[in-house]
Amino acid sequence: MNDYSTIFEKRATDYHLAMQQFPNARLHEFNNLISSADFSVINKVLDIPSGGGYLKHFLPHHVNVTSTDFSEGFTSNDIKLVSPEKLPFESNTFDVVFSLSGMHHLKNVPLFIEECLRIIKNEGNFIFADVKKGTSIDVFLNQFVNEYNSLGHKGDFFHEDYFEKYPNIQNKIVECKYNEYPFVFNSKEEMILFFKLFFGLDKANDIAIFEGIHDILGLQYTKTGIEVNWGLLRYIFIK
Ligand SMILES: C[S@@+](CC[C@H](N)C(=O)[O-])C[C@H]1O[C@@H](n2cnc3c(N)ncnc32)[C@H](O)[C@@H]1O
């Protein structure tokens, strides 16, 4: 199956459950996405696609956050359904647009970025982080998740030269950097449950999930629990 609107409609409930049960598992991933932003001068933020609006909880309280998603599975009174190819916002509306792990299933990435740049104010940033091609995260998603999620997983991942063919986008890049950080859990059992729900691993038992994490991503036991190696390529654009 490769219709990602249908796939995310089916996956949304378990994904959201994982995020509600373990809201701090991805703490470092969210914090890394926003770490370059100067919130003393930022008021209006767009999170796209937001899933269940998780990023909001990591932003300062004064920030006005609009949460949006491309899938009906995530939309609610607080999360607006939008199309990545025609965003329903006026030009020059947001100080910053953030996008976390939500672009590797888009049919037209450049068009989405052009839309994000259109709705950002001049001098504002579009900041996204997503999977880097050729990393262990790529292998985990496109091989392990693809095998053990009955809906499959085929992501078109990113690399440093991705936008070379699109000069209008390429010349707005101010940073492109691969950042590594862990997912954090109190116990092995919590880690396995999170991965099962978050990645929809309905065809894997707990042992297979543990082995997949251990062998492909790598993990460490810590004083407070267990950490799984993760990392994303972060791009920062300026308008
Ligand atoms: C891995 S989740 C990331 C959500 C959130 N930013 C987070 O970090 O938890 C991917 C999101 O992208 C949306 N999405 C991406 N491509 C899509 C597509 N082609 N059709 C529908 N939804 C899509 C999904 O609805 C989902 O919310």
The ligand as a Tripos MOL2 file, in Angstrom:
@<TRIPOS>MOLECULE
LIG
   27    29     1     0     0
SMALL
NO_CHARGES

@<TRIPOS>ATOM
      1 C1          5.6890   10.7120   11.4200 C.3       1 LIG1
      2 S1          4.2530   11.7380   11.5240 S.3       1 LIG1
      3 C2          4.9410   13.2260   12.1970 C.3       1 LIG1
      4 C3          3.9220   14.0300   12.9590 C.3       1 LIG1
      5 C4          4.5040   15.0440   13.9260 C.3       1 LIG1
      6 N1          5.1880   16.1140   13.2270 N.3       1 LIG1
      7 C5          5.4330   14.3570   14.8800 C.2       1 LIG1
      8 O1          6.6470   14.6160   14.8190 O.co2     1 LIG1
      9 O2          4.9570   13.5360   15.6670 O.co2     1 LIG1
     10 C6          3.9750   12.0950    9.8500 C.3       1 LIG1
     11 C7          2.7990   13.0160    9.6340 C.3       1 LIG1
     12 O3          2.7470   13.3950    8.2870 O.3       1 LIG1
     13 C8          1.4210   13.3440    7.7980 C.3       1 LIG1
     14 N2          1.5900   13.0110    6.3690 N.ar      1 LIG1
     15 C9          2.7480   13.0020    5.7130 C.ar      1 LIG1
     16 N3          2.5920   12.6690    4.4280 N.ar      1 LIG1
     17 C10         1.2970   12.4700    4.2610 C.ar      1 LIG1
     18 C11         0.5240   12.1010    3.1340 C.ar      1 LIG1
     19 N4          1.0970   11.8730    1.9570 N.pl3     1 LIG1
     20 N5         -0.7910   11.9610    3.3130 N.ar      1 LIG1
     21 C12        -1.3330   12.1880    4.5170 C.ar      1 LIG1
     22 N6         -0.6400   12.5550    5.6180 N.ar      1 LIG1
     23 C13         0.6610   12.6830    5.4890 C.ar      1 LIG1
     24 C14         0.7190   12.3420    8.6730 C.3       1 LIG1
     25 O4         -0.6320   12.6140    8.8340 O.3       1 LIG1
     26 C15         1.4590   12.4330    9.9880 C.3       1 LIG1
     27 O5          0.8600   13.3180   10.8760 O.3       1 LIG1
@<TRIPOS>BOND
     1     1     2 1
     2     2     3 1
     3     2    10 1
     4     3     4 1
     5     4     5 1
     6     5     6 1
     7     5     7 1
     8     7     8 2
     9     7     9 1
    10    10    11 1
    11    11    12 1
    12    11    26 1
    13    12    13 1
    14    13    14 1
    15    13    24 1
    16    14    15 ar
    17    14    23 ar
    18    15    16 ar
    19    16    17 ar
    20    17    18 ar
    21    17    23 ar
    22    18    19 1
    23    18    20 ar
    24    20    21 ar
    25    21    22 ar
    26    22    23 ar
    27    24    25 1
    28    24    26 1
    29    26    27 1
@<TRIPOS>SUBSTRUCTURE
     1 LIG1         1 GROUP 0 **** ****
